[in-house]
Structure formats: C-alpha cells, structure tokens
Amino acid sequence: MKNTLNKYVFGVSGMSCASCAQSVEQAVNRSGLANKAMVNFASHTLSVESEKQPDLGVLTKIVSDAGFELFEIDRKSTRLNSSHRIRS
C-alpha cells in the first residue's frame, strides 16, 4: 500500500540569493524530516512533502541553523504573515 504524501508550505525570511534557498532546501532534505523539501527563492517559500505534518519546532531549528527564519503562511491570502512567526 502506497503512503499518501501531504504538502505543507512555510515562509522563509532572510534569503537574499538562490544559494541561500539551496542551503535551506539541502538542510531540510538532509534532516530526514520530510520525504522531499523544495525552496522557491522568488516566493520565499519552503514546501515540504511528508506523510504527516512535520514537527514545527524541529523544522524551525533546521531552518534557523541554516541562518534563516521560518514563518507560517496565511492560507487565506497565501502571503507571509509576520504575526505568525514560528519561535523555536
């Protein structure tokens, strides 16, 4: 039986170049927290594919250790909402 993957999208602040986005993506992919992580530099988002919702504390630490900050995204407007900043 094939497991269903869900997609979770978060905002990432502090990325100033494609290399920054690659650093975040590699850090999350190496962590084993998700089946697949993809960063979109243009939209400053991190998409995580996983069977269950990733542990936000762990994900926040991984992104923070890479030098950036994780944000929840306002699902209604799909815009970054700084009032929903995730704290580690």
C-alpha positions in Angstrom: 0.0 0.0 0.0 1.4 3.4 -1.0 1.5 6.1 1.6 0.0 9.4 0.8 2.2 12.5 0.9 0.8 15.8 2.1 2.3 19.1 1.1 3.0 21.8 3.8 4.1 25.3 2.8 6.0 27.7 5.0 7.6 31.1 4.5 11.3 31.6 4.9 12.8 35.1 5.6 16.4 36.2 5.2 17.2 34.6 1.8 18.9 37.0 -0.5 20.0 34.7 -3.3 19.4 31.3 -4.9 22.4 29.9 -2.9 20.5 30.8 0.3 17.4 28.9 -0.9 19.6 25.9 -1.8 21.1 25.9 1.7 17.7 25.7 3.3 16.5 23.0 0.9 19.6 20.9 1.4 19.4 21.2 5.2 15.7 20.1 5.4 16.3 17.3 2.9 19.4 16.0 4.8 17.4 16.1 8.1 15.1 13.2 7.1 12.2 15.3 8.5 10.4 15.1 5.1 10.2 12.9 2.1 11.1 16.0 0.0 11.7 19.7 0.6 11.7 22.4 -2.1 12.5 26.0 -1.7 11.2 28.7 -4.1 13.5 31.7 -3.8 11.2 34.0 -5.7 8.3 33.5 -3.3 10.4 32.8 -0.2 8.6 29.6 0.5 9.6 26.1 1.7 7.4 23.3 0.5 7.6 20.1 2.5 6.2 16.8 1.3 5.6 14.4 4.1 3.2 11.7 5.3 2.4 13.7 8.4 2.8 17.3 9.4 6.5 17.9 10.2 7.4 18.9 13.8 7.4 22.7 13.6 10.0 23.0 16.4 12.4 20.7 14.6 11.8 22.4 11.2 12.2 25.8 12.7 15.6 24.8 14.3 16.8 23.3 11.0 16.0 26.5 9.1 17.4 28.6 11.9 20.6 26.6 12.0 20.9 27.3 8.2 20.8 31.0 9.0 17.1 31.8 8.2 13.7 32.2 9.8 10.6 30.1 9.3 7.2 31.7 9.0 3.7 30.3 8.8 1.8 31.4 5.7 -1.7 33.0 5.9 -3.6 30.3 4.0 -6.4 32.7 3.0 -4.2 35.2 1.3 -1.1 32.9 0.8 1.1 35.9 1.9 3.7 35.8 4.6 2.3 37.0 7.9 4.9 38.2 10.3 2.5 38.0 13.2 2.6 34.2 12.7 6.3 33.9 13.2 7.3 30.5 14.5 9.6 30.6 17.5 11.9 27.8 18.4 
